[in-house]
Amino acid sequence: MLLKNFNWNFKPQKLKTIFLIIFLFCSTVFLFSAEKDISLTFHDGPNPNSTPQLLKILDDANVKATFFVVGKMVKKYPELLKEIYKRGHQVAVHTYNHRNLTTLSTSEILSELLRTKILIKQIIGIDTYLFTPPGGRYNEKVIETAMSCGFRMALWSVFPEDHRNPSPIIYEKVVTNSRDGSVVLLHNGPPDTLDALPKIIEKLRARGFKFSTLSQLLAQGKGKHIVYPRN
């Protein structure tokens, strides 16, 4: 009865306005409800002074991350590597001695990558294929040498410089710059990183982000802009 008596005689301009309002409303709902994917990566560990606390934070938040580990640290603390893997996180290579790869010979680059890869295989039984160059320093020789033994180089898209910044700045840089498909570089060590991390996770999750390992992110076709080669 209400629909029968309703005045459907809208003017064209009024109809345009109504459709525009509906479109903007639906777009806003989609924007805020669509799930976005992000990968947290932790470099330079394992570290007995920080890795256990870091793992607890990630466990409590039910977040899986990617740990780019340093070979010499893995050799000293193999049980921590086992714990990282046991908790469901991805393990990848961050060289053996954390040296600037662009200053090394081809054989030295191979040693930095393969020694770490072999050590990881011996301890947790998996093959790794992703690595990050210390300091993000690389050149064509680094990429070509890594490719020759099956590696792919991964960088990042969000870096809050947590090795030098206090917790509030780390938090602000991550939450401000994160987008769907972002790869966040954090370090396995700084107290300010550990302090900022729970707040970062809470805020990003409230904004609709889902946390994935780097390999999971790449499998979804996201984050490829930071991986070389990009095939």
Phi, psi and omega in degrees: 000317180296317180294325180296322183270358184285140181278105182268005184278071179277142172285151182307318182294323179292322177297318179300318180296318180296314180296324179295318179296316179298316181297314181296322179296313181295322179295320180294318179298316180296318182300318185271345181260338181296133182281135179246147182251142180214151179238125173266129178238142182237127186250156167087356179273194358284153184226119183297340180276348184221330185301315179302318180292320178299316179297323179295318178300314180294320177299312182299328181266359182055050180244134174256137185229181177241128180253114173270105191261152178264130186305315182294332176284323176298318180297323180284327187229062181298328181294328178291322176298317178300320181292319177302312182292320180300327181281000175093014180269156177278142177246132179220177191262136174233037182071173183270317184247005180059046179264158175290108186295334182290346180264359187258159174284169179302316181294326178289321177298314179302317180298316181300321182278310187289324177301318180290316179301315180295319180296317177300316179300318181295325187272316184240000171076022179239154173265136178250151182225351178259144174214156171243137177281134179307132180070007183070018183271123179204164173214185182299323180297320178298312181296313182295320179294317179297317180298326184296338178242025170089007181273155168237137182270129179244135176251225183201166178239346177228121181225104182277008182051054185289350177283349182227347185258151175285165186308313182298324180288320176304310180302310184296318181295320181290309185290332180284323188261355182285136178226171175301125181091005180290148174241118186260128176264119173232167182249148179270080182172304188300130177303324180293330175295314179297324180290321184280333190303311180302322180290322178298312181299314181300315182292314181295321178296321178295335178270007174094014179277141172249136185266129181230158170289166182296320178296321177296320179296315180295325180295337178273002180083014180249157177077004184292342181292349182251006184244137180231133355289161188265034179272000000 
